[in-house]
Amino acid sequence: MNNIDVLIVGAGPTGLVLALWLTRQGVSVRIIDKSQGPGETSRAMAVQARTLELYRQLDMAEETIAAGYKMPAMNMSAKGKPRARIPLENAGNDISPYPFVLVLPQDRHEKLLVTRLEMAGVIVERQTEFMSFSEEGEQIVATIKTPTGQTETCTATYLAGCDGAHSPVRHQIGSDFEGGTYDHLFYVADVLASGVTPANEGHIAFDKSDFVLVMPYGPEHQYRLIGTVESEEGDKQQHCFDDVSQRAINGLGLSIKQVNWFSTYRVHHRVTNHFRHGRAFLLGDAAHVHSPAGGQGMNTGIADAINLAWKLSAVIKAQAPETLLDSYEAERKGLAHQLVKTTDRVFTFITAAGGFADFVRTHIAPAIASQAYRYGSVREYLFRIISQTTMSYPNSPMSEGKAGEISAGDRLPYIAMGETDNYASLRKIVWQLHIYGTATEEVRNWCDRHGVEWHVFPWQDAFEKKGFKQDSAYLIRPDGYIGLVVTERHAERLSAYVSRLGIQRALLLRH
């Protein structure tokens, strides 16, 4: 284990998914974490549709769904009065094969990922701490501390810092982490409770600047709560559930029977200035942190991991030049900034103090939400935003071309077709070509010569409604995003594209 392809520091969801994707592609990894075991006091609750789509490529989407809970609806209340109910079931039927919001606490989620990784033959090395690293030629030389307190050297081709907001890897790289910290002290608690109605749906309750988010999961009467701590002592003292602000909780009629665990935390909004430094990369909270609004944080870290994993695999196997790795920062950094801005606005709205803010939060916002959600277009728009299915890479050096309403860099639009869909072939972590309409002999021959898997979908009116242009070809990256859109001279454009990126035939070959 002292000479591997990728050393991963941090065994949260980001590091675990990176290890799984790399291992699936035949890349050797070592994953270390200074903690004693998987997290037990995590606050991430939602696994979004885009994450499940990517988990499908690991054959673990259905297992993840079975471990979680499909949230039927989210209710909004203010000062003890119900204000709005937003149905969530099948909100994205026309958008994703997973048209729902899945509630799966991060601690359970991590255990599922750890088990999957062990099945692949990789064991997380616990109580093993990253100390430092140096870049020597074409390798990383890292110093780590073992559970016995001894230090050892690990040599790897690349280093992935998935080690959280206080990332030692980021500190050594010297990347800034600009942003700020919200004033409020927040808590997360796992409780047994009763009294909230409907008991099987989610609730967010406001009372002036106080709020509580209530998420049911697991056995009956088991809830995860997120809210504010009322004590003015801040981080200077140990807190317990008695310090929790009770106004919003009481307004819901929630009666707490038992507190299984309780933890407090500060919420930050920061993005590092460099996602890559030579052979070292930053992912997840090591690269960006933001408020938990919308359940985006953990899912964004997982998307970082998958974006980087297939690129590392290609470069390590000499199937693409190292410049391919530059696209990781180019694609993920902009999204991180965008996400921080969006969640910051939502979180500021939720926690703002003052009479006007209270009036907007408790009267105007619920009324707008209740009315707007009656329209299908609004439901779909909100699902797209929350599910992360709108995230795209239009300005990536890997994105080229447009046809119809679809541009390179977009996630491939999902289309259900009877008992199958156009996502069925995306189970494989490979480049592939989709043609919507008729494929010319020229493009078929190009695919066969280059070993590219191709799929032809006879034209339907539904394709045009999704934005596709008839007889156009869409070269799909291993992560389900469109790299190239071709409307004419298909073979010539395809050859020019792979030549420009320096992609070798071996990378394109069917697996």
C-alpha positions in Angstrom: 0.0 0.0 0.0 3.0 2.3 -0.2 3.0 2.7 -4.0 -0.5 3.3 -5.3 -2.2 5.4 -8.0 -4.3 7.7 -5.7 -4.0 8.5 -2.0 -7.3 9.7 -0.7 -7.3 11.6 2.5 -10.8 11.6 4.2 -13.4 8.9 4.2 -16.6 11.0 4.2 -19.0 10.5 1.3 -16.8 12.4 -1.1 -13.7 10.3 -0.5 -15.6 7.1 -0.4 -17.3 7.7 -3.7 -14.0 8.8 -5.3 -12.5 5.5 -4.1 -15.4 3.5 -5.5 -15.3 5.1 -8.9 -11.6 4.8 -9.2 -11.7 1.1 -8.1 -14.4 0.3 -10.5 -12.1 1.6 -13.3 -9.2 -0.5 -12.1 -7.2 2.3 -10.4 -5.5 1.4 -7.2 -6.3 3.6 -4.2 -5.5 4.0 -0.5 -8.0 5.8 1.6 -7.1 7.0 5.1 -9.1 8.9 7.8 -8.0 10.1 11.2 -11.4 9.3 12.8 -12.2 6.0 14.5 -15.2 5.2 12.3 -17.9 6.5 10.0 -19.6 9.7 11.2 -22.5 9.4 13.7 -23.5 13.0 14.1 -23.8 14.2 10.5 -26.3 16.7 9.3 -26.5 15.9 5.6 -29.9 14.2 4.9 -30.8 14.3 1.2 -29.5 12.2 -1.6 -30.5 14.0 -4.8 -31.6 12.6 -8.1 -28.4 13.4 -9.9 -26.4 11.5 -7.2 -28.6 8.5 -7.7 -28.1 8.7 -11.5 -24.4 8.5 -10.9 -24.8 5.7 -8.3 -26.6 3.7 -11.0 -23.1 3.5 -12.7 -21.9 1.7 -9.6 -25.0 -0.6 -9.5 -25.9 0.9 -6.1 -28.8 3.2 -6.8 -31.5 0.8 -5.8 -29.6 -0.2 -2.7 -29.3 3.4 -1.7 -33.0 4.0 -2.3 -33.9 0.9 -0.2 -31.8 2.3 2.7 -33.5 5.7 2.6 -37.0 7.2 2.7 -38.8 8.9 -0.1 -40.1 12.2 1.3 -43.8 12.6 0.3 -44.1 16.3 0.9 -42.6 19.3 2.7 -44.9 21.4 4.9 -44.3 25.0 5.8 -45.8 26.6 9.0 -45.4 29.9 10.7 -46.1 30.8 14.4 -47.9 27.5 14.9 -50.2 27.7 11.8 -49.9 25.6 8.6 -49.1 27.8 5.6 -48.2 25.6 2.7 -47.8 21.9 1.6 -45.4 21.2 -1.3 -45.8 17.6 -2.7 -42.5 16.0 -3.6 -43.5 12.6 -4.8 -42.8 12.1 -8.5 -42.0 15.8 -8.8 -39.4 15.0 -11.5 -41.1 12.3 -13.5 -40.2 13.8 -16.8 -36.6 14.8 -15.6 -34.9 11.8 -14.0 -35.3 8.1 -13.4 -35.3 9.1 -9.7 -38.1 11.7 -9.6 -38.1 12.2 -5.8 -36.2 13.5 -2.8 -34.5 10.7 -0.9 -33.9 11.1 2.8 -30.9 9.1 4.0 -28.9 10.4 6.9 -25.2 10.8 6.1 -24.1 8.4 8.8 -26.2 5.6 7.3 -25.1 6.7 3.9 -21.4 6.4 4.8 -21.8 2.9 6.2 -23.4 1.8 2.9 -20.5 3.3 0.9 -17.9 1.7 3.3 -19.5 -1.7 2.8 -19.5 -1.3 -1.0 -15.9 -0.3 -0.9 -15.0 -3.3 1.3 -16.8 -5.6 -1.3 -14.4 -4.1 -3.9 -11.4 -5.1 -1.7 -10.6 -1.7 -0.3 -10.5 -1.1 3.5 -10.7 2.4 5.0 -7.6 2.9 7.2 -9.0 4.5 10.3 -7.0 6.4 13.0 -4.5 7.1 10.2 -3.6 10.8 9.9 -2.2 12.7 6.9 0.8 14.8 8.1 2.4 16.3 5.0 3.4 15.7 1.4 5.9 16.7 -1.3 5.7 16.4 -5.0 8.8 14.6 -6.3 8.9 14.2 -10.1 5.9 12.2 -11.3 4.7 11.2 -7.8 3.4 12.4 -4.5 5.4 11.4 -1.3 3.1 11.7 1.7 3.9 11.2 5.4 1.2 9.7 7.4 0.8 8.7 11.1 -0.5 5.2 11.8 -2.8 4.1 14.6 0.3 3.1 16.7 1.6 6.6 16.4 4.4 5.7 14.0 5.0 7.6 10.8 5.4 6.1 7.4 5.8 7.2 3.8 3.3 6.6 1.1 4.1 7.1 -2.6 1.2 7.8 -5.0 0.7 9.2 -8.4 -1.9 11.7 -7.2 -3.3 13.0 -3.9 -7.0 13.7 -3.3 -7.8 16.0 -0.3 -11.3 15.0 0.8 -10.6 15.9 4.4 -13.2 18.5 5.2 -13.5 22.2 5.9 -10.3 22.3 8.0 -8.4 20.3 5.3 -4.7 19.8 6.2 -4.1 19.0 2.5 -5.5 22.5 1.5 -3.5 24.2 4.2 -0.3 22.6 2.9 -1.1 23.5 -0.7 -1.6 27.1 0.5 -4.9 27.7 -1.1 -7.1 30.4 0.3 -10.5 29.7 1.7 -12.3 33.0 1.3 -15.8 33.5 2.6 -17.4 33.9 6.0 -19.3 32.3 8.9 -23.0 32.9 9.8 -23.7 34.4 13.2 -26.1 31.7 14.4 -25.1 28.5 16.2 -27.0 25.6 14.8 -27.8 22.1 16.0 -28.6 18.7 14.6 -30.4 16.1 16.6 -31.7 12.6 16.2 -34.9 12.2 18.2 -37.9 10.1 18.9 -40.9 12.4 18.8 -44.7 12.6 18.2 -47.3 15.3 17.7 -46.3 16.6 14.3 -48.9 16.2 11.5 -48.6 14.7 9.0 -46.1 12.5 10.8 -44.5 11.0 7.7 -43.8 14.2 5.9 -41.1 16.9 6.3 -41.8 20.2 8.0 -40.1 23.5 8.2 -41.5 25.9 10.9 -40.7 29.6 11.4 -41.3 31.8 14.4 -39.7 35.2 14.0 -36.0 34.4 13.3 -36.2 30.9 14.8 -36.8 27.9 12.6 -36.7 24.1 12.8 -36.4 21.6 10.0 -38.0 18.2 10.8 -37.2 15.2 8.6 -38.8 11.8 9.2 -36.8 8.7 8.4 -36.3 5.1 9.5 -38.6 3.6 12.2 -41.9 5.3 13.2 -41.5 8.5 15.2 -37.8 8.8 14.3 -36.8 12.3 13.2 -33.8 14.4 12.3 -34.0 18.0 13.6 -32.0 21.0 12.4 -32.4 24.4 14.0 -30.9 27.1 16.1 -29.4 27.2 19.6 -30.8 30.0 21.8 -27.8 30.4 24.1 -25.8 33.5 23.7 -22.6 31.8 24.9 -21.9 30.6 21.4 -19.1 28.1 21.1 -17.7 28.9 24.6 -19.7 26.2 26.3 -21.0 22.7 25.8 -24.6 22.7 24.7 -27.4 20.2 25.1 -30.9 19.9 23.7 -32.2 22.1 26.5 -30.4 25.0 24.9 -32.4 24.6 21.7 -34.8 27.4 20.8 -38.3 26.0 21.4 -40.6 28.5 19.7 -40.7 26.8 16.3 -40.8 23.3 17.8 -43.7 24.1 20.0 -45.5 25.7 17.1 -45.4 22.3 15.3 -46.8 20.5 18.4 -43.7 18.3 18.4 -43.2 16.4 21.6 -39.7 15.1 22.1 -39.7 11.7 23.8 -36.0 10.9 23.5 -32.8 12.5 22.2 -30.5 9.9 20.7 -27.7 12.3 19.9 -27.2 16.0 19.6 -24.4 18.1 18.1 -23.9 21.8 17.4 -22.1 23.5 14.5 -21.3 26.7 12.7 -22.3 27.3 9.1 -19.7 28.7 6.7 -19.7 29.8 3.1 -16.3 29.5 1.5 -14.7 28.5 -1.7 -11.0 27.8 -2.2 -9.1 29.6 -5.0 -7.4 26.4 -6.3 -9.0 23.0 -6.7 -5.8 21.6 -8.1 -2.1 22.2 -7.3 0.1 20.0 -9.3 -0.7 16.4 -8.4 -2.9 17.3 -5.5 -6.6 17.9 -5.7 -9.3 19.3 -3.3 -12.8 17.9 -3.3 -16.0 18.4 -1.2 -15.8 20.5 1.9 -12.0 20.8 1.5 -12.8 22.9 -1.6 -16.1 24.5 -0.8 -18.5 24.8 2.2 -21.9 26.4 2.3 -25.2 26.4 4.2 -27.3 23.2 4.3 -30.2 24.9 2.5 -31.6 22.6 -0.2 -29.5 19.6 0.8 -26.7 20.5 -1.7 -23.4 20.1 0.2 -22.8 16.4 0.3 -24.2 15.8 -3.2 -21.9 18.5 -4.6 -18.9 16.8 -3.0 -19.9 13.5 -4.5 -20.2 15.2 -7.9 -16.7 16.6 -7.5 -15.5 13.0 -6.9 -17.1 11.6 -10.0 -16.0 14.5 -12.2 -12.4 13.9 -11.1 -12.4 10.0 -11.0 -12.9 9.2 -14.7 -10.3 11.9 -15.6 -7.7 10.5 -13.2 -8.3 7.0 -14.5 -7.8 8.1 -18.1 -4.5 10.0 -17.3 -3.1 7.2 -15.1 -3.7 4.7 -17.9 -2.0 7.0 -20.4 -5.3 7.2 -22.4 -5.4 11.0 -22.2 -2.8 13.8 -21.5 -2.4 15.3 -18.0 -4.0 18.5 -19.3 -7.3 16.7 -19.1 -7.1 17.1 -15.3 -7.2 20.9 -15.7 -10.8 20.6 -16.6 -11.6 19.5 -13.1 -11.1 22.9 -11.6 -12.5 24.6 -14.7 -15.8 22.7 -14.3 -16.2 22.5 -10.6 -15.0 25.8 -9.3 -17.6 27.9 -11.1 -20.4 25.6 -9.8 -19.1 25.9 -6.3 -19.2 29.7 -6.4 -22.7 29.6 -7.9 -24.0 27.2 -5.2 -22.5 29.3 -2.4 -24.3 32.4 -3.7 -27.6 30.5 -4.1 -27.6 28.8 -0.7 -26.4 32.0 1.0 -29.5 33.9 -0.3 -31.8 31.2 1.0 -30.1 30.8 4.3 -30.0 34.6 4.9 -33.8 34.7 4.2 -34.4 31.8 6.7 -32.5 33.3 9.5 -32.9 37.1 9.0 -34.1 39.0 12.0 -36.5 42.0 12.1 -40.2 42.6 11.6 -40.2 42.9 7.8 -38.2 39.7 7.4 -40.5 37.9 9.8 -43.6 39.1 7.9 -42.1 37.9 4.5 -41.0 34.6 5.9 -44.3 33.8 7.7 -46.9 35.2 5.3 -45.7 36.2 1.9 -43.2 33.3 1.1 -45.6 30.4 2.2 -48.4 32.0 0.1 -46.3 32.2 -3.0 -44.9 28.7 -2.5 -48.4 27.2 -2.1 -49.8 28.9 -5.2 -46.7 28.5 -7.4 -46.3 24.8 -6.7 -49.7 24.1 -8.3 -48.2 24.7 -11.7 -46.3 21.8 -13.3 -43.7 24.1 -14.8 -42.8 25.5 -11.4 -42.7 22.0 -9.8 -40.3 20.9 -12.5 -38.1 24.0 -12.2 -37.8 23.6 -8.4 -37.0 19.9 -8.8 -34.3 20.6 -11.4 -32.6 23.1 -9.1 -32.8 20.9 -5.9 -31.9 17.7 -7.7 -28.8 19.1 -9.3 -29.9 18.0 -12.7 -29.4 21.5 -14.1 -25.7 21.6 -13.3 -23.7 21.9 -16.5 -20.3 22.8 -17.9 -21.0 25.2 -20.9 -17.6 26.9 -20.5 -15.5 23.8 -20.1 -12.6 23.2 -22.5 -14.2 19.8 -23.0 -17.6 21.2 -24.2 -18.1 21.8 -28.0 -21.2 22.3 -30.1 -24.9 22.8 -29.8 -28.0 21.4 -31.6 -31.6 22.3 -30.9 -31.9 23.4 -27.3 -29.0 21.2 -26.1 -25.5 22.4 -25.7 -22.3 20.5 -25.0 -21.6 20.6 -21.2 -25.3 19.8 -20.4 -26.3 16.7 -18.6 -27.9 14.3 -21.1 -31.6 15.0 -21.0 -33.6 12.0 -19.7 -36.2 10.4 -21.8 -38.4 7.5 -20.7 -39.3 5.1 -23.5 -41.7 2.4 -22.4 -39.9 -0.1 -20.2 -36.5 1.5 -20.9 -34.9 4.9 -21.2 -32.0 6.6 -22.9 -30.1 6.4 -19.6 -29.9 2.6 -19.7 -26.5 2.6 -21.5 -25.1 5.1 -19.1 -24.7 2.4 -16.5 -21.2 1.8 -18.1 -18.4 4.3 -17.2 -17.4 4.8 -20.9 -17.6 7.4 -23.6 -20.5 6.7 -26.0 -22.3 8.2 -28.9 -26.1 8.8 -29.0 -27.9 9.5 -32.3 -31.5 10.7 -32.0 -33.0 9.9 -35.4 -30.9 8.1 -38.1 -27.2 7.4 -38.0 -25.2 7.6 -41.2 -23.0 4.8 -42.3 -20.1 7.2 -41.9 -20.7 7.8 -38.2 -21.3 4.1 -37.6 -18.0 3.3 -39.2 -16.2 5.9 -37.2 -17.5 4.5 -34.0 -16.5 1.0 -35.0 -13.0 2.1 -36.0 -12.5 3.9 -32.7 -14.2 1.3 -30.5 -16.9 3.8 -29.4 -20.2 2.3 -28.2 -23.1 3.9 -30.1 -26.8 3.9 -29.6 -29.4 5.0 -32.2 -32.9 6.2 -31.0 -35.4 6.3 -33.8 -36.9 9.8 -34.0 -40.0 10.6 -31.9 -41.8 13.9 -31.4 -40.9 13.6 -27.7 -37.3 14.1 -28.5 -37.9 17.5 -30.0 -39.8 18.6 -26.8 -36.7 17.6 -24.9 -34.5 19.9 -27.0 -32.9 17.3 -29.3 -32.3 18.0 -33.0 -33.2 15.2 -35.4 -30.2 13.2 -36.7 -27.7 15.0 -34.5 -25.1 13.0 -32.6 -24.1 13.6 -29.0 -20.8 12.3 -27.6 -21.4 11.4 -24.0 -18.7 11.6 -21.4 -18.3 8.8 -18.8 -20.1 10.9 -16.2 -23.2 11.4 -18.3 -22.5 15.0 -19.5 -22.3 15.8 -23.2 -18.8 16.5 -24.5 -19.6 17.1 -28.2 -22.7 17.9 -30.2 -22.5 17.2 -34.0 -25.1 18.2 -36.6 -23.1 17.6 -39.8 -19.8 16.1 -41.0 -20.1 13.8 -38.0 -17.0 11.7 -38.5 -14.8 14.7 -39.2 -16.0 16.6 -36.2 -15.6 13.6 -33.9 -12.1 13.0 -35.1 -11.2 16.7 -34.6 -12.6 16.6 -31.1 -10.8 13.6 -29.7 -7.6 14.9 -31.4 -7.9 18.3 -29.8 -8.3 16.7 -26.3 -5.5 14.2 -27.0 -7.9 11.3 -26.2 -6.4 7.9 -27.1 -8.4 5.2 -28.8 -7.9 3.0 -25.7 -10.0 5.4 -23.6 -12.9 5.3 -26.1 -12.9 1.5 -26.3 -16.0 -0.3 -25.0 -15.5 -2.0 -21.6 
